Amino acid sequence: MVMGKHGVRQLPSRAGSVVGGLFVTGFGIFWIMMAGSATRMSSNSHGVGSMFPLFGILFVAFGIVLSI
């Protein structure tokens, strides 16, 4: 449910769900590329920072679920 301008709750449209899901999925892919690049360039690539790109997978999964 999404809240409208005057506080009325309604189901999102199909187009809105797909566009939102594609946006979140695209951001997840961008996140994976940028965080992976930063991790590869760092001298300590085996620490906790090496798990940072994995958050992008969560964004991609959430975007797909959001679209469905």
Contacts in CASP RR format, 6 or more apart in sequence:
PFRMAT RR
TARGET T0000
AUTHOR 0000-0000-0000
METHOD contacts of the structure
MODEL  1
MVMGKHGVRQLPSRAGSVVGGLFVTGFGIFWIMMAGSATRMSSNSHGVGS
MFPLFGILFVAFGIVLSI
1 9 0 8 1.000
1 10 0 8 1.000
1 11 0 8 1.000
1 12 0 8 1.000
2 9 0 8 1.000
2 10 0 8 1.000
2 11 0 8 1.000
2 12 0 8 1.000
3 9 0 8 1.000
4 10 0 8 1.000
17 66 0 8 1.000
17 67 0 8 1.000
18 67 0 8 1.000
20 63 0 8 1.000
20 66 0 8 1.000
20 67 0 8 1.000
21 63 0 8 1.000
21 64 0 8 1.000
21 66 0 8 1.000
21 67 0 8 1.000
22 63 0 8 1.000
22 67 0 8 1.000
24 59 0 8 1.000
24 60 0 8 1.000
24 62 0 8 1.000
24 63 0 8 1.000
24 66 0 8 1.000
25 59 0 8 1.000
25 60 0 8 1.000
25 63 0 8 1.000
25 64 0 8 1.000
25 67 0 8 1.000
26 59 0 8 1.000
26 60 0 8 1.000
27 59 0 8 1.000
28 56 0 8 1.000
28 57 0 8 1.000
28 59 0 8 1.000
28 60 0 8 1.000
29 56 0 8 1.000
29 60 0 8 1.000
31 53 0 8 1.000
31 55 0 8 1.000
31 56 0 8 1.000
31 59 0 8 1.000
32 53 0 8 1.000
32 56 0 8 1.000
32 57 0 8 1.000
32 60 0 8 1.000
35 52 0 8 1.000
35 53 0 8 1.000
35 55 0 8 1.000
35 56 0 8 1.000
36 52 0 8 1.000
36 53 0 8 1.000
38 52 0 8 1.000
39 45 0 8 1.000
39 49 0 8 1.000
39 50 0 8 1.000
39 52 0 8 1.000
39 53 0 8 1.000
42 49 0 8 1.000
END
